Structure formats: structure tokens, C-alpha cells
Amino acid sequence: GAHQLNLEDNVVVKPFEEIPKVKGLFPSLTSLIPFITGKYEQATLHRFFEDRRKEYGFVYREHFGMNGDMVFTSNPYDWEVILRSLGAEDDLERPIWALKAYSKLRNRSLLYIDVVGEEFFERRELMGKMMLRPQKIAKFVPQYSQITDDLLDFIQRKLDKSSDNTIEDFMEDVDRWQFECAGILTLNQRFGFLEDDIQTANPAAYKAYTGAKEFFKTWLDIEIQPQHRTQHTMKWHQFVAASDLIYEGCEELLSQYKLALIEGVEDQVSDAVKLAMIVDTLRASTDTVPTVIFWLMIELANNPDVQEKIYQESKEVLSKDKPLSYKEVNQQHYLKASLKEIHRMRPLVALSMRKLRQDVILPSGFEVPSGTTIGLLTNPYDQSQFFEDSHKMKPERWLRNRETKTEGGCPFGTKDSTEEVIPKFAVLPFGHGPRSCVGRRIAENSILVYTMKLVNKYFIHPVGEFDSYFNLFVKPKGKLNVRLEKRI
């Protein structure tokens, strides 16, 4: 039978054919025309999906680019049915064309995102031993704590030279901090990225860092614009040059240091896979965590009450003159709830695609047959249907009374609450299933350490509203110039 959750009694299940469909004279061009005419561009892809939802509802059908006919849903209850129906397989064969084309061109081992079958599970197990086990993460937290102290010293040196306590393009400093953390994770080495002159950093690491930054400027274009598949466009050559730079830097790093990611099992891993693993990890570190922190900085700056509660919660543990421990970081319940609230308010991923392996009945009230490609529209979706005061930053919605000293009152969705229960799959910052982010715990802990330390030392002044744009992730548009006031 079709996979389904318990449907509400008043939901009438309709056949697939009754899902609202975007119509046009030329179905294969319907989704492209708004982009060809200039109404939307690649950077506003998430706005395109938002307008489609407003016009056609939470679930609709459309012929979408090279993916053919697709179903799109903005209902998190639908997402749960879809993702649970896939089980352990979770549609493992979702090749990223650009990465595969580059690997073939340069005869490289496939990256983690592209491997399938047994090789995928072997690679995930290898990386998971270092990145998912609490006892391993506990080893990194004190080192991340020290790196964050060095970042704050770096920031203070800049503030000492500033007439108005403003750091311009603050996220450039965060990028450097994150890559320094990645050096500890991958090689157990500091790169020197928090010295005043980044040119004095490890040259191989700087090469990989520069390549990764350039890579993210070109990857999405290569992936979704068909003309680049000729492999003769200027953008394609830029993409290859950026990828070459990452690989060259990582090869040089592996000639200098051992890969800490596979500590204890080095002999079981080929040199090609070692290279793929460090490329994967260093490249990912330059985009995901800094983007989350960018949104976090904006929301903390514009919500001083939240900032104050994080400060009050963390000041006692940070008064000790020693690096933070994993246990101390994970006792910061209000801070962890604040991070989850950022993931809710500012989802990084606009669209997640899956191919159904069995018939499903969506809680929205439609049948969808096996083999259908379905798009989960995670940013933006109409959150007012699922969260009270959805436009406000309210970390309390994720807390239970016992979990916080700084905020009483029962959150939405707990057994003690009379409020509407939050859908389990409403916030999926790291995905779901085997393809979920293998570095999620490392990422979370680095963000928590960073936020604790920064808010404990500085008050972040409001920065105003930021528009967003789409470039693989949904990111803030513009530079973050932030005014910091040192706490007494």
C-alpha cells in the first residue's frame, strides 16, 4: 500500500491528476520563461518558488528544467511522509553533474556527495567515526575554543584601530576562523589564518581556501545552466581552475601532514580517497557554517533580548580561565534553542529533490505515484501555518522548562503545552537519512563555541534588515558591517 501518515478525518485524498498544475503552451519551457524574460534570475530562485506557492498552493505540479514533470510541496507533514518512505536508500543516486564531470576530466576519485552503493556507506562510516561520535567531538571542542579566542583577539586588534567600533565585512573574518577550525578537524594542524596577514598562513592551506571560495562562485552556474555542459564556456574553465586549486592545495597538505579524519585506519584507505575526504571537508567548511553564522549574527544583533539571555546563560562557565569542554557547550540550552530557531527562520536549502520509490499519500491530500520526482520547498514556505509568531525569533518555542535557567514558560509543542504541535520535519538543516550531513555535530559545536565566546565578550549592535539571494544556499545579500561594544 501507499506510504502515509494518519490523515486528518476531514482530508479527502485526491488522485495525482488533481494536483494543481502550472500550465503553458510549451510545458517544457513553462518554468524557464520567467527566467528568460528577466522576472527572476538564478539568485532569486527561492522567490520564484515562493510566488509559485502563493499562486498554486502548498502542493503543485510543474515541468521543471532538466528534471521533467515534478511535484513540489511546502508542507512539512508531506516532507515527513516522503522522507520516511525512502528509508535507508534515501534516493542515493543523485549525481551532481559538475563534480562528476570534473572527476572524470582529471581522473579523480569521486567525492562523498557523488559516491553510491557500498562505497557510499563505507565512506560515511569512515567519516562518521570522527565526526558523529560525541567522544571524538569532545576532543575538538577545547581546540575550537582556543581558535575562537584567537579570533576574538584578531577582532579586538581591528577594533583598536576603528574610530566607531565597527568591523567591516565581518564574515571574511568568520571564514578564516572556520577554515582554521577545519585544519584541526582534518589534519590536527593550525593553518595560521588568524594572523593579521593571511599571506603568512600555510601556503598549501591558503591555496585550498582560495580555490574553495572561487569554486562556490561558479558551481551552481555549471550545475543548472545547460550551456556549460559543452565544457567549453569561460565559466566552466573558471570552475575547473578553482577545483584544481583546491586539489593542489590539499595534495600539498597531505604531503606535509597525516589525515586526522581516519586516525587509526590510515592503512585501510587509498591515497585517492584520502584526497577526496580532505577536499570534501575543507571545501564544505568555507560555505555552510559561515552562512549559518551570518544569519545568526543578523538575528542576534536585531534581537538584543535573545542576545542578553545567551550572555546570561554562558557567562558563568566562561568566567573560568580554561578552554570550553564539550559538556559545558552542550549545557547551553537556550543557545542551542537559538541556533535551532535560526535554522527555522533562515533555512539554507531552498529545494531538496527526491525520487519516490513507492506510491505515497501526502497529508496535503494527494496521491503521488512511485517514480515521481518531488521537490521539498524548504525555503521559503508559509511558516505561519505551523508556528505561532513565525516572523519572530523565539528560541523558547524549542525549550522545555527543565532545559533553561533564563526562561520559564512552556514551549510550543511539548506535552505540557496547549499550543499547536510543531511538525517533526519542519526544520531540517542537515537533511534526513543516510545523505544527511555527516559533519552536523562538528558544525553545531563550532557554531555554539563561536557564539558563546563572541556574545560573552561583545554586545552586537543592531544591523538592520538583509535581503537574501540564492547561490547553492540561501544567503544574506551584502556585506555585514557590525558594531561591537566590549562588555565590562
PLY file of the C-alpha trace (Angstrom):
ply
format ascii 1.0
element vertex 488
property float x
property float y
property float z
element edge 487
property int vertex1
property int vertex2
end_header
0.00 0.00 0.00
0.90 3.64 -0.31
3.05 5.13 2.44
1.13 7.65 4.55
0.80 9.28 7.95
-2.52 9.24 9.73
-4.54 11.73 7.71
-6.92 14.13 9.36
-10.50 12.86 9.25
-11.59 15.75 7.07
-8.90 15.27 4.40
-10.25 13.82 1.16
-7.49 12.07 -0.78
-7.44 13.19 -4.41
-5.76 11.46 -7.34
-2.42 12.64 -8.72
-4.11 14.23 -11.75
-5.91 16.72 -9.47
-2.70 18.24 -8.10
-2.78 21.87 -9.37
-0.58 22.12 -12.45
1.31 25.08 -13.87
0.01 25.33 -17.42
1.56 26.80 -20.55
1.60 26.42 -24.33
5.00 24.74 -24.10
5.13 22.77 -20.81
8.86 22.10 -21.05
9.51 25.87 -21.14
6.95 26.99 -18.55
9.41 27.13 -15.65
12.14 28.69 -17.83
10.14 31.56 -19.35
10.05 33.72 -16.16
13.85 33.47 -16.07
14.30 34.11 -19.81
12.13 37.23 -19.57
14.11 38.51 -16.59
11.32 38.37 -14.00
13.56 36.07 -11.97
17.22 35.19 -12.07
19.27 32.42 -10.58
19.86 34.48 -7.43
16.09 34.79 -6.87
15.20 31.14 -7.45
13.77 30.90 -3.92
11.48 33.87 -4.69
10.26 32.05 -7.79
9.21 29.09 -5.64
7.58 31.41 -3.09
5.47 33.05 -5.80
4.52 29.66 -7.24
3.27 28.59 -3.79
1.22 31.77 -3.43
-0.38 31.18 -6.82
-0.88 27.40 -6.81
-0.91 26.43 -3.13
1.19 24.19 -0.90
1.32 21.36 -3.47
1.57 21.80 -7.24
2.99 20.19 -10.39
5.31 21.70 -12.98
7.71 20.68 -15.72
10.96 21.89 -14.16
14.06 22.29 -16.28
16.02 19.12 -16.97
14.11 17.20 -14.27
10.89 16.87 -16.29
7.49 16.81 -14.56
7.83 17.31 -10.81
5.62 17.70 -7.77
6.51 20.49 -5.33
5.34 20.68 -1.72
5.77 23.31 1.01
4.06 21.21 3.68
6.44 19.76 6.33
3.94 16.98 7.06
4.33 15.94 3.42
8.13 16.05 3.78
7.93 13.55 6.63
5.91 11.08 4.56
8.26 11.44 1.59
11.49 11.08 3.54
10.24 8.20 5.68
9.01 6.37 2.58
12.55 6.32 1.19
14.01 4.59 4.24
17.68 3.61 4.25
18.08 4.02 0.49
17.03 7.70 0.52
17.44 8.02 -3.24
21.21 7.56 -3.11
21.75 8.10 -6.80
21.52 11.86 -7.07
24.62 12.70 -9.11
25.98 16.22 -9.14
26.87 16.62 -12.80
29.59 19.25 -12.40
31.51 17.30 -9.77
31.29 14.07 -11.72
32.40 15.80 -14.92
35.42 17.30 -13.15
36.33 13.96 -11.53
36.22 12.29 -14.94
38.21 15.09 -16.59
41.02 14.87 -14.00
40.65 11.15 -13.22
39.90 11.89 -9.55
38.22 9.65 -7.01
34.52 10.59 -6.63
33.67 12.89 -3.76
31.42 11.88 -0.88
28.37 13.59 -2.38
28.66 11.50 -5.57
29.60 8.01 -4.40
26.78 5.46 -4.28
26.07 1.94 -3.07
28.57 0.13 -0.83
31.27 2.71 -1.42
29.00 5.44 -0.06
28.26 3.55 3.15
31.95 2.71 3.63
32.92 6.36 3.16
30.18 7.55 5.52
31.25 5.07 8.19
34.85 6.29 7.93
33.91 9.95 8.25
31.23 9.27 10.84
33.76 7.70 13.23
35.44 11.07 13.53
32.54 13.48 13.01
29.49 11.88 14.63
30.76 10.26 17.83
30.49 12.50 20.92
33.80 11.27 22.38
35.60 12.35 19.21
33.85 15.72 19.07
34.72 16.25 22.75
38.38 16.24 21.69
37.83 19.08 19.21
35.78 21.47 21.37
38.66 22.74 23.57
40.74 23.30 20.43
37.87 25.19 18.77
37.61 27.19 21.99
41.25 28.26 21.68
40.85 29.10 17.98
37.83 31.26 18.84
39.88 33.09 21.49
42.42 33.81 18.76
39.59 35.11 16.53
38.42 37.47 19.29
41.99 38.74 19.75
42.14 39.27 15.98
38.83 41.18 16.10
39.98 43.29 19.06
43.11 44.35 17.17
40.83 45.57 14.37
38.54 47.36 16.83
41.52 49.12 18.40
42.14 50.73 15.00
38.46 51.60 14.40
37.04 55.00 15.27
33.49 53.69 15.77
33.99 50.06 16.90
32.83 48.75 13.52
34.25 45.70 11.80
33.67 45.90 8.07
32.91 42.73 6.12
32.86 40.75 9.36
32.13 37.47 7.60
35.57 37.44 5.96
36.99 37.02 9.47
34.48 34.24 10.22
35.51 32.45 7.02
39.12 32.49 8.17
38.16 31.24 11.65
36.11 28.37 10.17
38.93 27.25 7.87
41.30 27.31 10.85
38.87 25.02 12.70
38.74 22.75 9.65
42.53 22.41 9.82
42.20 20.87 13.28
39.43 18.53 12.14
41.16 17.26 9.00
44.85 17.33 9.89
45.07 18.28 13.58
47.03 21.33 12.43
46.68 25.11 12.73
46.95 26.94 9.40
47.71 30.43 10.73
44.63 32.05 9.20
44.05 34.33 12.20
47.32 36.18 11.90
46.84 39.78 10.78
48.27 38.99 7.34
46.65 35.89 5.87
49.50 35.71 3.35
51.69 34.37 6.16
49.39 31.35 6.61
50.29 27.84 5.45
50.67 28.32 1.65
49.03 24.99 0.78
46.05 25.74 3.06
45.73 29.23 1.58
45.70 27.72 -1.91
42.88 25.32 -0.94
40.97 28.15 0.77
41.23 30.43 -2.27
40.16 27.61 -4.58
37.15 26.77 -2.38
35.96 30.40 -2.36
36.21 30.56 -6.17
34.54 27.15 -6.51
31.35 28.35 -4.81
31.17 31.36 -7.13
30.86 29.07 -10.17
29.46 25.67 -9.14
25.76 26.48 -9.25
26.01 28.10 -12.68
27.73 25.00 -14.04
25.17 22.70 -12.47
21.94 24.29 -13.66
22.82 26.16 -16.86
22.89 23.63 -19.73
25.29 25.56 -21.99
28.18 24.73 -19.63
27.79 21.01 -20.34
29.73 21.57 -23.56
32.72 22.08 -21.22
33.89 24.94 -23.42
32.45 28.03 -21.69
34.51 30.56 -19.76
32.57 29.71 -16.58
33.41 26.01 -16.97
37.12 26.83 -17.24
36.86 29.00 -14.11
35.17 26.12 -12.29
37.94 23.71 -13.35
40.67 26.17 -12.33
39.07 26.65 -8.88
38.72 22.88 -8.42
42.34 22.34 -9.50
43.47 24.89 -6.91
41.61 23.09 -4.09
43.08 19.74 -5.09
46.61 21.10 -5.44
46.43 22.69 -2.01
45.04 19.52 -0.44
47.66 17.31 -2.11
50.38 19.54 -0.69
48.77 19.42 2.78
48.66 15.61 2.68
52.34 15.57 1.76
53.03 17.57 4.96
50.60 16.03 7.47
48.63 12.86 8.22
44.87 12.88 7.61
43.43 13.01 11.13
39.95 12.16 9.80
40.95 8.49 9.50
43.06 8.21 12.63
43.73 4.55 13.37
42.63 3.21 9.98
45.05 5.06 7.67
46.31 1.82 6.12
42.79 0.85 5.00
42.23 3.98 2.91
43.72 4.65 -0.53
45.57 7.89 -1.25
42.85 8.85 -3.76
40.11 8.51 -1.13
42.20 10.39 1.45
42.49 13.25 -1.02
38.74 13.19 -1.74
38.00 13.27 2.00
40.12 16.32 2.76
38.80 18.13 -0.34
35.23 17.37 0.75
35.78 18.61 4.30
37.81 21.75 3.63
35.58 22.86 0.77
32.35 22.35 2.74
33.77 24.33 5.66
34.06 27.51 3.59
30.35 27.84 2.82
27.88 26.17 5.16
28.90 27.16 8.71
29.80 30.77 7.74
26.37 31.20 6.09
24.58 29.98 9.25
26.71 32.32 11.35
25.95 35.24 9.01
22.19 34.79 9.58
22.79 34.17 13.29
24.76 37.42 13.64
21.98 39.37 11.91
19.23 37.93 14.11
21.20 38.29 17.37
22.09 41.88 16.51
18.43 42.68 15.82
17.11 40.77 18.86
19.09 42.12 21.85
16.80 40.31 24.30
17.88 36.94 22.84
21.49 38.07 22.86
21.22 39.00 26.53
19.79 35.61 27.52
22.63 33.81 25.73
25.08 36.05 27.60
23.46 35.37 30.98
23.38 31.63 30.34
27.03 31.38 29.28
28.82 33.96 31.44
29.33 31.65 34.43
31.01 28.85 32.51
33.11 31.35 30.54
34.36 33.05 33.69
36.71 30.08 34.19
40.14 30.66 32.69
40.27 27.49 30.62
39.09 26.22 27.24
35.45 25.16 26.95
34.57 21.48 27.19
32.05 19.53 25.10
29.88 19.03 28.20
29.85 22.76 29.02
28.89 23.71 25.49
26.04 21.23 25.36
24.59 22.53 28.61
23.83 25.85 26.87
20.18 25.02 26.26
18.98 28.49 25.38
21.84 28.96 22.94
21.10 25.60 21.30
17.44 26.59 21.00
18.54 29.90 19.43
20.55 28.03 16.82
17.57 25.82 16.03
15.42 28.92 15.70
17.90 30.35 13.17
17.62 27.11 11.19
13.83 27.60 11.24
13.82 31.26 10.31
16.63 31.12 7.77
16.77 27.67 6.15
19.89 27.38 4.00
18.37 25.00 1.47
15.68 26.25 -0.91
14.87 22.98 -2.63
15.62 19.34 -1.83
14.73 16.79 -4.53
13.88 13.13 -4.10
12.63 10.38 -6.40
9.87 8.29 -4.87
10.44 4.54 -4.67
6.85 3.72 -3.77
3.39 5.27 -4.01
2.70 7.81 -1.26
-0.37 9.61 0.07
0.56 13.11 1.13
-1.08 14.61 4.25
-1.94 17.52 1.94
-4.48 15.10 0.45
-2.96 13.84 -2.81
-1.79 10.51 -4.16
1.68 10.57 -5.75
2.91 7.50 -7.68
6.26 5.75 -7.37
8.92 7.15 -9.72
7.78 10.77 -9.35
10.50 13.34 -8.70
9.35 15.52 -5.85
10.71 18.84 -4.62
10.64 19.77 -0.93
10.42 23.56 -0.86
12.11 24.27 2.46
12.87 27.96 1.90
10.68 29.77 1.84
7.44 28.16 2.94
4.48 29.71 4.73
5.52 29.09 8.32
2.52 30.94 9.77
0.57 27.71 9.21
2.87 25.79 11.57
4.41 28.25 14.06
2.94 30.92 16.29
4.56 34.34 15.65
6.54 32.71 12.86
8.15 36.04 11.88
9.66 36.49 15.36
12.82 34.98 16.80
11.55 32.93 19.76
14.06 30.29 20.90
11.66 29.48 23.74
9.46 27.55 21.31
12.10 24.76 21.33
12.61 24.59 25.11
11.16 22.61 27.96
11.06 24.21 31.41
13.79 21.96 32.80
16.18 22.95 29.99
16.71 26.60 30.79
17.54 28.80 33.72
16.95 32.00 31.80
13.43 31.44 30.50
10.39 29.97 32.19
7.20 29.13 30.37
6.37 26.12 28.29
7.41 25.99 24.61
5.02 25.16 21.82
4.70 21.51 21.01
5.62 19.91 24.36
3.36 17.52 26.20
2.58 20.22 28.78
1.52 22.75 26.18
-1.91 23.50 24.81
-0.39 25.06 21.72
-0.20 23.51 18.28
2.41 20.79 17.98
5.37 21.66 15.73
5.75 19.26 12.77
8.72 16.95 13.39
10.21 17.66 9.97
9.60 21.42 9.96
13.32 22.15 10.46
15.80 20.00 8.54
19.07 21.97 8.49
21.19 18.89 7.93
18.82 16.82 5.80
17.46 13.41 6.73
18.53 9.81 6.28
21.86 8.40 5.05
22.57 11.50 2.98
22.16 13.83 5.95
25.21 15.95 6.75
27.93 13.78 8.26
29.54 16.88 9.80
26.45 18.16 11.59
27.71 17.70 15.17
31.09 19.23 14.40
29.35 22.15 12.69
26.89 22.70 15.54
29.57 22.62 18.22
31.81 25.05 16.37
28.89 27.49 15.96
27.95 27.16 19.65
31.52 27.78 20.82
31.84 30.79 18.50
28.54 32.33 19.64
29.15 31.80 23.35
32.55 33.44 23.18
31.56 36.36 20.96
28.41 37.30 22.88
30.24 36.95 26.19
32.88 39.46 25.13
30.85 41.87 22.96
27.39 43.30 22.62
26.39 43.22 18.93
24.58 46.39 17.87
21.56 46.14 15.51
22.47 45.86 11.83
19.10 46.31 10.09
17.37 44.01 7.63
19.14 41.96 4.97
17.65 40.69 1.75
18.59 37.17 0.63
19.88 35.61 -2.57
20.24 32.05 -3.80
23.66 30.57 -4.57
23.51 26.87 -3.70
22.31 28.07 -0.27
20.02 30.97 0.63
22.43 33.63 1.84
22.25 37.19 3.15
22.80 39.76 0.42
25.57 42.27 1.01
28.40 42.67 3.48
27.96 42.55 7.24
29.45 45.64 8.84
28.93 45.13 12.54
29.46 47.42 15.53
30.71 45.61 18.60
30.72 47.05 22.11
33.04 45.38 24.59
31.29 44.18 27.73
32.71 45.42 31.03
0 1
1 2
2 3
3 4
4 5
5 6
6 7
7 8
8 9
9 10
10 11
11 12
12 13
13 14
14 15
15 16
16 17
17 18
18 19
19 20
20 21
21 22
22 23
23 24
24 25
25 26
26 27
27 28
28 29
29 30
30 31
31 32
32 33
33 34
34 35
35 36
36 37
37 38
38 39
39 40
40 41
41 42
42 43
43 44
44 45
45 46
46 47
47 48
48 49
49 50
50 51
51 52
52 53
53 54
54 55
55 56
56 57
57 58
58 59
59 60
60 61
61 62
62 63
63 64
64 65
65 66
66 67
67 68
68 69
69 70
70 71
71 72
72 73
73 74
74 75
75 76
76 77
77 78
78 79
79 80
80 81
81 82
82 83
83 84
84 85
85 86
86 87
87 88
88 89
89 90
90 91
91 92
92 93
93 94
94 95
95 96
96 97
97 98
98 99
99 100
100 101
101 102
102 103
103 104
104 105
105 106
106 107
107 108
108 109
109 110
110 111
111 112
112 113
113 114
114 115
115 116
116 117
117 118
118 119
119 120
120 121
121 122
122 123
123 124
124 125
125 126
126 127
127 128
128 129
129 130
130 131
131 132
132 133
133 134
134 135
135 136
136 137
137 138
138 139
139 140
140 141
141 142
142 143
143 144
144 145
145 146
146 147
147 148
148 149
149 150
150 151
151 152
152 153
153 154
154 155
155 156
156 157
157 158
158 159
159 160
160 161
161 162
162 163
163 164
164 165
165 166
166 167
167 168
168 169
169 170
170 171
171 172
172 173
173 174
174 175
175 176
176 177
177 178
178 179
179 180
180 181
181 182
182 183
183 184
184 185
185 186
186 187
187 188
188 189
189 190
190 191
191 192
192 193
193 194
194 195
195 196
196 197
197 198
198 199
199 200
200 201
201 202
202 203
203 204
204 205
205 206
206 207
207 208
208 209
209 210
210 211
211 212
212 213
213 214
214 215
215 216
216 217
217 218
218 219
219 220
220 221
221 222
222 223
223 224
224 225
225 226
226 227
227 228
228 229
229 230
230 231
231 232
232 233
233 234
234 235
235 236
236 237
237 238
238 239
239 240
240 241
241 242
242 243
243 244
244 245
245 246
246 247
247 248
248 249
249 250
250 251
251 252
252 253
253 254
254 255
255 256
256 257
257 258
258 259
259 260
260 261
261 262
262 263
263 264
264 265
265 266
266 267
267 268
268 269
269 270
270 271
271 272
272 273
273 274
274 275
275 276
276 277
277 278
278 279
279 280
280 281
281 282
282 283
283 284
284 285
285 286
286 287
287 288
288 289
289 290
290 291
291 292
292 293
293 294
294 295
295 296
296 297
297 298
298 299
299 300
300 301
301 302
302 303
303 304
304 305
305 306
306 307
307 308
308 309
309 310
310 311
311 312
312 313
313 314
314 315
315 316
316 317
317 318
318 319
319 320
320 321
321 322
322 323
323 324
324 325
325 326
326 327
327 328
328 329
329 330
330 331
331 332
332 333
333 334
334 335
335 336
336 337
337 338
338 339
339 340
340 341
341 342
342 343
343 344
344 345
345 346
346 347
347 348
348 349
349 350
350 351
351 352
352 353
353 354
354 355
355 356
356 357
357 358
358 359
359 360
360 361
361 362
362 363
363 364
364 365
365 366
366 367
367 368
368 369
369 370
370 371
371 372
372 373
373 374
374 375
375 376
376 377
377 378
378 379
379 380
380 381
381 382
382 383
383 384
384 385
385 386
386 387
387 388
388 389
389 390
390 391
391 392
392 393
393 394
394 395
395 396
396 397
397 398
398 399
399 400
400 401
401 402
402 403
403 404
404 405
405 406
406 407
407 408
408 409
409 410
410 411
411 412
412 413
413 414
414 415
415 416
416 417
417 418
418 419
419 420
420 421
421 422
422 423
423 424
424 425
425 426
426 427
427 428
428 429
429 430
430 431
431 432
432 433
433 434
434 435
435 436
436 437
437 438
438 439
439 440
440 441
441 442
442 443
443 444
444 445
445 446
446 447
447 448
448 449
449 450
450 451
451 452
452 453
453 454
454 455
455 456
456 457
457 458
458 459
459 460
460 461
461 462
462 463
463 464
464 465
465 466
466 467
467 468
468 469
469 470
470 471
471 472
472 473
473 474
474 475
475 476
476 477
477 478
478 479
479 480
480 481
481 482
482 483
483 484
484 485
485 486
486 487
